[in-house]
C-alpha cells in the first residue's frame, strides 16, 4: 500500500507539470502598484507557496472525488475542505518535508533568483540611460555606435560594483548583434539610439541568465563596504589634519615662548655668572659665593623647564629654587640622559637653551606628520644661497623652490663646515639644496648634490 501511494503521488506530481513553464506562466511581471508588491509573484514561487497550493488543491479534488460516491459527500463523516487543505499544506511544507518534490522546489528558488536579477537589471533603465548620456557627452554629443556599447557595460559594471560579473555575460563584440535602428526604417546600422539599444537589451535580459538577485545583493554589500572605507579614510584624514594643526600651533607657541625666555636668559646677570664664571646652583641651599636661590634668574629657569614639559609643581611665586624646582630640574636632566644629581651649571644651562635640541624635543613631543600624511605639509625643498650674520643663531639664506620666497633658516652647528664647502663649489646647474622644516624655520638636512 505505501508503494502504491508513493507511485500515485509521483504520478500526480508529474501530471501537474510543475516545471519552468509553470513558473514563468505564474509570473505577472506587473510594474504598476506599490513597489513592495511588484515582486510578490516571484516571492510566492520562490517560497513554493504557489506550487504547494496547486498540489494541495489537486489532492483536495481527488480526495473529494474519492469520498463522494455518487457525486455527493458522505454525510456520515464531517468534512471541511478548508481545514483539510490547511492540514495538507502544513504536512507537506517544503521547509519540513524532504521528498521527491525537493528538487522541484529548489529549481523554483533558482528560477526566482534569476527572475529577480532580470527585473533588477531592467528597473535600472534610468541609471543605464544616465551612463549612456555621459558617453554621449564625451563623444561631443555625436550618436553612439555599436562599438561604444561594450564601454557602456564596463562603466555599468564599475558603477554597480559587480566586479566583472556583468561583462562576463554580455557580448564582447556588438558589430554583429542585431540591434535594429528604428530611425532608418528597420534596417541595421552602426549608429544606435538609447531606445533602440534598450529594446534589444530587454529581449536579451528576458531570454538570458545574466545576473541573479544574489549578485546585486553582494554588489550592494561591496558598495556599502567601499563607501564605509571611504568615509573612514576621510574621517581619518580630517582627524590627522586636526591633530597636525593642533601640533603645529602648539609647537609654534612653544617656540615663540622659548625664543623670548632664551633672550631674557642671555641678558640676566646671575645666569651670566653661571655660564661665564663657573657659578653653580647645587641643591636647595645657598652656597657661599654661589648664585642666590631666589630672583629673576630662578623664575627664568623655572619658566624654561615648563616650556620643556617639566613644569615646577608648587604654590610659590615662581622665583624660588626649592624642592619642587629641583624635582622638575632632575626630571629634565633624566629626559636628556644627564646624571640626575647634576646641578645648574654652564653646560646644563647651555643645553637648556639649545634651540636645535629643543626643536628635536618638539618634533618628538608634537609630531606633525605620520606615515599616511603628506611630507610636503611640513617639509619643503629650498636652495641655500649663503649665510646670514646673526649674534645668536646660525642663519642661512634660502629660496623656496616652488614659490621663490626668500627664507632665513637656522642651521645646526655641526653642519656649518660641510655647508660652507658645498656653497664654495655650487653652480647654477649644481645648487645646494636642503630639506627645511617650514614650521620651525630650520634646515633639517642638506640634500646630496644633484644636477638640474
N, C-alpha and C positions, 0 to 999 in steps of 0.2 A: 504493500500500500504506500509506504513512504516514497519508494522509487517511482511509482506511478504518479504520485502527487508532484514530485520534483520534475518529472517529464512534462507534466501538464503546465507547470509554472514556466518552464523553459519555452514551451511551445507558445504559451500566451505572450511571453516577453518578445519572442521573435515575431509574432503576428502584429504586435503593436508598432513595430518598425521605429524604435526609439534610437534613431541614428542622427547623423549630421544634418540630413534633410529635415528631420523633425525639429532639430534645434533651430535651424535657420527659418523654418516655417513659423515658429512660435515668436520670432522677434518682430517687434513693431517698428523699430527704428524711427520713432516719432521724436522730433526735436522740439515740439511745442509743449507747453505746460511747464509747471515748476521744474527747476533744474534737478532737485533731489529725486524726482520720479522719472527722469528721462531714461535711466538705465535699469528701471525696475524689471523690465522683461529679461534682461541679462541676469539680474540677481536671482529671479525665480528659477532660471535654468541652471545657473551656477550652483545654487544651493539644492538642486534636484527637487524643488517643490513641484514644478510642472510635470516632469516625468513620473514622479511618485504618485501625484494626484491622478494622472491619467491611468496608471496601473491600478490605483485604488478604485476608480470608477469602473474600470473594466472588470475587476474582481467582484465589485458590488453587483454589477449587472448579471454576471454569471451566477453569483450566489442567489440572487433573486430568481433567476430563471430556473435554477435547480430546485428551489424550495416552493415554487408556486404550483406545481402540478398542472391544473387546467387553466392557468392564466391568472390565478389569484393566490395571495399569500395564505399559508396555513394559519388560520386564526387561533389554533391551539397554542402556538408559540409566539410570545410577544417579540416584535421585531421593529427596531428603529433604524432606518437606513443611515441617518446621520451619525448615530453612535457607532454603528458597525464600521462606517468609513473612517471615523476618527480613530477607532481601535486599530484598524488596518494600517493607517499612517504611522501610528505610534510603534506598532510591532515591526514595521518594515522600514523605518527611518534609516537612511544610509549611514548616518553617523554612528549607529549602534549595530547595524547588521552588515556583515560581510558575506556576500554570496555571489551567484553568477551575474548579478547586476552591477557589482562593484566597478568593473572596467568601464561599463557604460557611464556610470556617474562620474568617474574620473575623466572620461573623454568629454563629457559636458562641461566640467570645470575648466578643462583646457580650452575648449571652444569659446567659453565665456571670456577667458583671459585674452584670447585672440580678438574677439569682438570688441572688448573694451579698448584694446590697443588701437583698433581701426577707428573707433569713434573718437578716441583721444586725438589721433592724428587729424582727422577731418574737422574737428572742432577748433583746431588751431589755424584755421584759414586766415584769420586776421594777422596772426604772427608771421605766417608764411608770406602773406602779401607785403607786410612791412619790410621783410628782408628782401623781397623782390624789388621793392621801390628803392631800397638802399643800393642794390646793384645797378638799377637804372640811373640813379644819380651819379654813381661812379663812372657810368658809361656815357655821361653828359646827356642823359635823357633819351638816348637812342634805344630803340627796342632791343630787347634781349633775344638771343638766338639759342638754338638747341645746345650749343656748346657751353652756354652760361648756366645751364640747369644743374650740372654737377657742382658748380661753385655754390649754387643756392642750397643744395643739400648739405654741403660741407659746413656752411655757416649755420644752418639749422641744427646740425648735429652738435656743433660747439655751443650754440645758444641754449640748447636743451640739455646740455651736459650728458649726452648719450655715449660719449667715448667711442665713436665709430660704429655703433650698433645700427644707426640709420644708413650710413654709407654702405655697409655690407649688404643691404637688402635692395638697394636701388640700382638701376642700370649704371654702368660705368661709362657708357658711350650712348649718347642720345641722338646721334645723327640718323640712326635707322629706326628710332622709336616713332611710332605712328601718332604724333600729336597733330591733330587737324587744326589748321588755321581757318577760323570761320570767316575772316575778312576777305579771303581770296576765293570765295565760292566753294569751299570744301576741299581745296587742293592742298597738298602738303608743301610746306616751305620751311626755310631756316628761321625766319622771324616768328616769335611766339608771344602772344599776349598772355597776361596772367589768367584771364578767364579760360582761355583755351588750355593752358597748362593745367589749371586746377581741374578742369573737366576730365582730362586724361588721368590726373593724379587720383581723383575719386574712384575711377574704374580700376586703376592699378591697386589701390588700397583694398577695395572691396573684394578683389579676387586674389589677394596675396596675404600671406602671413608675414607681415613686415616687422612690426613691433608689438609686443604684447603689453598688457597693462603693467606687468611686473617691471618691464624695462623703464617705464615712465616713473614708477614708484622709486626704483633705485636711482634714477636720474634726479628726481626731486630731493632725495636724501643727499646725494652728492652736492647738489646746488646749495642746500642748506648748510652743509659742512663747509663748502668753499666760502660762502658768504660769512659764516661764523669765523672762519680763519682770517678772512679779510678784515672783518670788524675788529677781531682781537689784535691783528697786526697794526691796524690804525690806532687802536687804543694804546697799544704798547708804545708806538711811535710818539703819540701825544704825551704819554707818561714820561718817556725818556726825554722829550723836549722840555717838559716842565721841570723835571729833575735837573736837567742840564742848565736851564735858565736860572733856577734857584742856586745851583752850584756856582755858576758864573757870577751871579750877583753877590753871593757870599764871599767868593774869592776877591772880587773887586773891592768890596767893602773892607775886608781884612787887609788887603794890600795897601789901600789908602791909609788905613789906621797905622799899619806897620811903618809906612814911609814917614808919617807925621811923628810918631813916637821915636823913630830912629833919629830924625833930625834933632829932636829935643835932647836925646841922649848924647849926641855929639857936642851939644852946647853946654851940657851940665858939668860943673866943675868937679863935683865929687866922683862922678863916673870917669872924668878925665884922669883923676888921680889913680883910679883902678886900672885904666887902660894904658897909662903912660908912666906911672911911677911905682907900680907894683903893689898898690894897696889891695887888700883882700877882705871881703866880708865872709867870715867863717863862723858858723853857729849863730846863736841868737843873743850873744852877749858882746858888748862893745869891747874892742881891744885897744890898748893904748897905741895911739898913732894911726889907728885904722879909721875907716870911714864911719860916720855916725849911722846908727841903725834906725833913724827916723829923718824924713825930709823928702824933698822933691825927687832925689835920685832913687830912693826906695819906691816912691809912687810910680816912677817910670819903669823900673824893673818889674814891679807887680803888674803894671799895665801890659808890658810886653809878654809876660808869662801868660796872661789871659788871652792875648792875641794868638799865641802858640797853642792854645787849647788846654792850658794848665792853670786855670784861674785860682786865685787865693780865696779860700772859703772862710771868711771871718766877718765880724761886725765892726771892725775898726774903721778909722777914717781912710785907710788905704795908703798911708805913708810910713807904716811901721814894719820893721823886719822882725816878725815873731815866728812862733812855731808853725802857724798856718802858712806863712810865706815860705818858710824853709821846706815844708812838705811839698808845696807847689814847685819850688825850685828843684827838689830831688826828683819829683815826677818828670820834670822837663829833662833833667840830666839822664834819667833812665831811658826816656824815649829817644835820646840822642846817642845812647850806648856809651855814656860817660859815667865814670865812677860816681856813685850816689853820694859819697862823702865830700866831693869836690866843692870848694867854696866859689863865691863870686869873684873871679879873678880876671885878668886881662884876656886870657884865652877863651874862657866861657862867655864873657861879655861879647867878644867878637863873634862867637858862634850864635849868640842870642840875636845879634843884629845883622847876621849874614843873609843878604837878600836871596842869593841863589838857593841856600839851604831852606829858607822859608818858602820859596816857590815850590821846591820839591815836596815839602811838607803839605802845602796846599793842594798840589796835584794828587797826592795820596789821600788826603782827608776829604777833599771835594772834587772827585773825579768828574770831568766834563765830557767824557767820551767812553764808549764801550765797543765791543766787537761789532755791534749792529749799527752803531752811529756813524755818521759821515765824518771822516777825519778832517775834511775841509771846514767843518763847522768851527773848529778851534785852531787848526794849523793852516799856515799859508806859506807858499814858496816866495822868497824875496831875493833880490840881488843886492849883495853887500857892496857898497861903494867905498867905504873908508871909515876911519874912527872919528869920533866927536869928543872934544875936550870936556871933561866933567870932573868936579872935585870929589865927588862921592862914588859914582858908578863908572864902570867901563861901558861906554856907549859906542854903537856903530850906526852909521847912516845906511839905510837900505831902502829899496824901492819895491813896492808890491808888484809882482809880475803880472797880475791880472788887471789891477786898477791904475797902476802908475803912481800911486800915493807914496809920498816921501815919509819914511818912518825913522824914528830913533829907538833902537832896541838895546837892552842891556846884554852883556856878554860875560860868560863865566871867565874868571881869571886864568884858568888852566888852558883856555883855548886862544888866548891872545896871540902868542908867538906863532902858532900854526896859521892863524888867520892872516897875520902880517905877511908871512911867506907866500900865502896864496894870493893876496892882493898885489904883491910885488910882481907877480908873473901873470896877472889877469889881463885878458884882452877882450875886445868886443865880441869875439866868437867863442871865447872861453871865460865867461864871467864867473864870479864867486857866488854860488847860490847857497842859500841856507833855509832851513825849516824854522819858522818862527811861531811862537805861541801868541796869537793876537790878543788874548785876554790879559796875560801878564806882561806883554811887551818885552819879551826876551827871546834871544836866539836859543832854540832847542838843540840844533845840531847843524854843523856845516856839511853840505852835501858834497859827494865826490865830484871831481871835475868832469863835466860833460860838454862837448862842443855843441853849439847851437846849430 
